[in-house]
Every structure is written in structure tokens, then in C-alpha cells.
Amino acid sequence: MDRDVKIFSGSATKYLADDIALAYGQPLGRVNVDRFSDGEFSPSFDESIRGCDVFIIQSTFAPSDNLFELLLLIDAARRASAHYITAVIPYFGFARSDRKDKPRVAIAAKLVANLLNAAGVTRIMTMDLHAPQIQGFFDVPVAHLDASSLFVPHIESINLPNLTVAAPDMGGVHRARGFAK
């Protein structure tokens, strides 16, 4: 049985979602975000998604409202009886805190994974996670895409002399080494 596929966007990544929907060959689904005077907001779907495979595209970069909007959209999709809910997270925020590297610290990446799981997501698509072990924090399948297949050929095409690849921190060393090779 073929189910309808519907693509939606949160506020943070609408420019990318527009391009994805266009490439897929359908219009971006309608989402409304009501904003209240106290700063709270309430996103909702403006069309039926019952029984559909829903893709919600939203990065979770700062402010944390972007993450919370994604969580609310996932929850709304689950409550609206979407068959399958895929969160497409081009930038997975809070990923730098992916291990307990000193006493009395949170592991934010695991907490975000738990929140997404609790909201009702059935699959995650993201790219270039800070560390690959973050995939293991989820109880649902994770498609971890690697941008090096696009990034490396572009860097090679501009022929930079004496190119140096650096990592911003220990979490990025593995990826930087891969780029350097």
C-alpha cells in the first residue's frame, strides 16, 4: 500500500525544506505557528496527515526554541495519526555534549535523543554528527549522512595550495582526518 508522503518545515529551516519539496516534486505542507504574548508558541498542521509518511525538516541550532518547535511538531504529527514520522535534522544541536568528560555534567546529545524518542519520532535523518556514537543514543533508526562526498570534491576543485584541515575540538578530529586523506 502506497501512503502519501508529506514534507513539512519548522521555522528554522524553511529555505532548505522548500528546496527539498521542490526536488521531490510536491509543495511543502502547510504548518502554522501560533505565537502568544508570553513568548510561547504552538505549531500545528494545516492539513490532514492521517496515515501519511511525514517528514519534518528542522535544524536544532540556537535558540533552543528550534528544538522545542521540532518536538511539538513531532508530537502534533503523532496525535494527528501520521503513520511514520521522520525528523530531518540538517544540524543536530547539542551534539557536542556527547559523553561524560568530567563530573557533574549533562550529556545533552543523549537528552535530545530521549526527547525526540518521547515525542514520537520513528526515524531520524541528520548529517555530520559531532561524533558517530550519537546514533546509538536513539531507540529509532538513524540515517547519518556524510557531507564529505560533496564537500571534498568541491575543495579539490578550487585547487587551494597548502590546504590545512583542522578540527574545532576532539570530537571533530576523526572527520578532519577523513577530509585530510
C-alpha positions as CSV (number, residue, x, y, z in Angstrom):
1,M,0.0,0.0,0.0
2,D,1.4,3.3,-1.0
3,R,1.0,6.0,1.6
4,D,1.0,9.7,0.9
5,V,4.3,11.4,1.7
6,K,4.1,14.9,3.1
7,I,7.0,17.2,3.7
8,F,6.8,20.0,6.4
9,S,9.2,22.5,7.7
10,G,9.8,24.1,11.1
11,S,10.6,27.8,11.2
12,A,14.4,27.4,11.3
13,T,15.0,25.5,8.1
14,K,12.2,26.6,5.7
15,Y,14.7,27.6,3.0
16,L,16.1,24.1,2.8
17,A,12.6,22.4,3.1
18,D,11.4,24.5,0.2
19,D,14.2,23.1,-2.0
20,I,13.7,19.5,-0.8
21,A,9.9,19.6,-1.5
22,L,10.6,21.1,-4.9
23,A,13.2,18.4,-5.7
24,Y,10.7,15.8,-4.5
25,G,8.1,17.3,-6.8
26,Q,5.4,18.4,-4.4
27,P,4.6,21.5,-2.5
28,L,5.7,21.9,1.1
29,G,3.0,21.1,3.6
30,R,1.2,23.8,5.5
31,V,2.2,24.5,9.1
32,N,1.0,27.3,11.3
33,V,2.8,28.5,14.3
34,D,0.7,30.5,16.7
35,R,2.7,32.8,18.9
36,F,1.4,34.0,22.2
37,S,2.2,37.3,24.1
38,D,4.2,35.4,26.8
39,G,6.6,34.1,24.2
40,E,5.1,30.6,24.0
41,F,4.2,29.1,20.6
42,S,2.1,26.3,19.3
43,P,2.8,24.8,15.9
44,S,0.0,22.9,14.0
45,F,-0.5,21.2,10.7
46,D,-3.0,22.9,8.4
47,E,-3.9,19.8,6.5
48,S,-4.7,16.2,7.2
49,I,-1.7,13.9,7.8
50,R,-3.7,10.8,9.0
51,G,-1.9,7.7,7.7
52,C,0.8,9.6,5.9
53,D,4.5,9.3,5.9
54,V,5.5,12.7,7.3
55,F,8.9,14.3,7.0
56,I,9.6,17.3,9.3
57,I,12.7,19.3,8.4
58,Q,14.1,21.4,11.2
59,S,17.6,22.2,12.4
60,T,18.1,22.5,16.1
61,F,20.7,25.2,16.3
62,A,20.3,28.1,18.8
63,P,17.9,29.3,20.2
64,S,16.5,26.2,21.8
65,D,13.1,27.2,20.5
66,N,14.1,25.5,17.3
67,L,14.5,22.1,19.1
68,F,11.2,22.7,21.0
69,E,9.3,23.5,17.8
70,L,10.6,20.3,16.3
71,L,9.4,18.3,19.4
72,L,6.0,20.0,19.2
73,L,5.6,19.2,15.5
74,I,6.5,15.6,16.1
75,D,4.0,15.4,18.9
76,A,1.3,17.0,16.8
77,A,2.0,14.6,13.9
78,R,1.8,11.6,16.3
79,R,-1.5,12.9,17.7
80,A,-2.8,13.5,14.2
81,S,-2.3,9.8,13.4
82,A,0.7,10.1,11.0
83,H,1.8,6.7,10.0
84,Y,5.5,7.4,10.0
85,I,7.3,10.5,11.3
86,T,10.8,11.2,10.1
87,A,12.7,14.2,11.6
88,V,15.2,15.6,9.1
89,I,17.7,17.4,11.2
90,P,20.4,19.0,9.0
91,Y,22.1,20.5,12.0
92,F,21.8,18.4,15.2
93,G,22.3,20.9,18.1
94,F,23.6,20.0,21.5
95,A,25.7,17.2,19.9
96,R,29.0,18.5,21.3
97,S,27.9,17.2,24.7
98,D,28.1,13.6,23.8
99,R,30.0,12.0,26.7
100,K,30.7,12.5,30.4
101,D,34.1,14.1,30.1
102,K,34.1,15.5,33.7
103,P,32.0,15.0,36.8
104,R,28.5,16.6,37.2
105,V,27.9,17.3,33.5
106,A,24.9,16.6,31.4
107,I,25.1,14.5,28.2
108,A,22.9,16.8,26.1
109,A,23.0,14.7,22.9
110,K,21.5,11.8,24.8
111,L,18.9,14.0,26.4
112,V,17.9,15.4,23.0
113,A,17.7,11.8,21.6
114,N,15.4,10.9,24.6
115,L,13.2,13.9,23.9
116,L,12.8,13.1,20.2
117,N,12.0,9.5,21.1
118,A,9.4,10.6,23.7
119,A,7.8,13.0,21.2
120,G,7.1,10.1,18.9
121,V,9.6,10.2,16.1
122,T,10.0,7.0,14.1
123,R,13.2,7.8,12.2
124,I,16.0,10.5,12.3
125,M,17.9,11.8,9.3
126,T,20.8,14.0,10.1
127,M,24.3,14.7,8.8
128,D,27.8,15.1,10.1
129,L,27.1,14.4,13.7
130,H,29.7,15.7,16.1
131,A,30.5,12.1,17.0
132,P,29.2,8.9,15.4
133,Q,28.3,7.3,18.7
134,I,25.3,9.7,19.0
135,Q,23.4,7.4,16.6
136,G,23.4,4.9,19.4
137,F,21.6,7.3,21.8
138,F,18.4,6.7,19.8
139,D,15.8,3.9,20.1
140,V,14.8,4.5,16.4
141,P,16.7,4.1,13.2
142,V,19.1,7.0,12.4
143,A,20.3,7.8,8.9
144,H,23.6,9.6,9.5
145,L,24.6,11.3,6.2
146,D,28.1,12.3,5.4
147,A,28.6,15.6,3.6
148,S,32.2,14.8,2.6
149,S,31.0,13.3,-0.7
150,L,30.0,16.9,-1.6
151,F,32.5,18.9,0.4
152,V,35.7,17.1,-0.5
153,P,35.2,17.3,-4.4
154,H,34.4,21.0,-4.0
155,I,37.5,21.7,-2.0
156,E,39.6,19.7,-4.5
157,S,38.0,21.7,-7.4
158,I,39.2,25.1,-6.1
159,N,42.8,23.9,-6.0
160,L,44.0,25.5,-2.8
161,P,47.7,25.4,-2.3
162,N,48.9,24.2,1.1
163,L,45.5,23.4,2.3
164,T,45.3,22.6,6.0
165,V,42.4,20.8,7.6
166,A,41.8,21.5,11.3
167,A,39.2,20.2,13.9
168,P,37.4,22.6,16.2
169,D,37.7,20.1,19.1
170,M,38.4,16.5,19.9
171,G,35.0,15.4,18.6
172,G,35.9,16.7,15.1
173,V,39.3,15.1,14.8
174,H,38.1,11.9,13.1
175,R,36.1,13.8,10.5
176,A,39.0,16.2,9.9
177,R,41.4,13.3,9.4
178,G,39.0,11.8,6.9
179,F,38.8,15.1,5.0
180,A,42.6,15.4,5.0
181,K,43.0,11.9,3.4
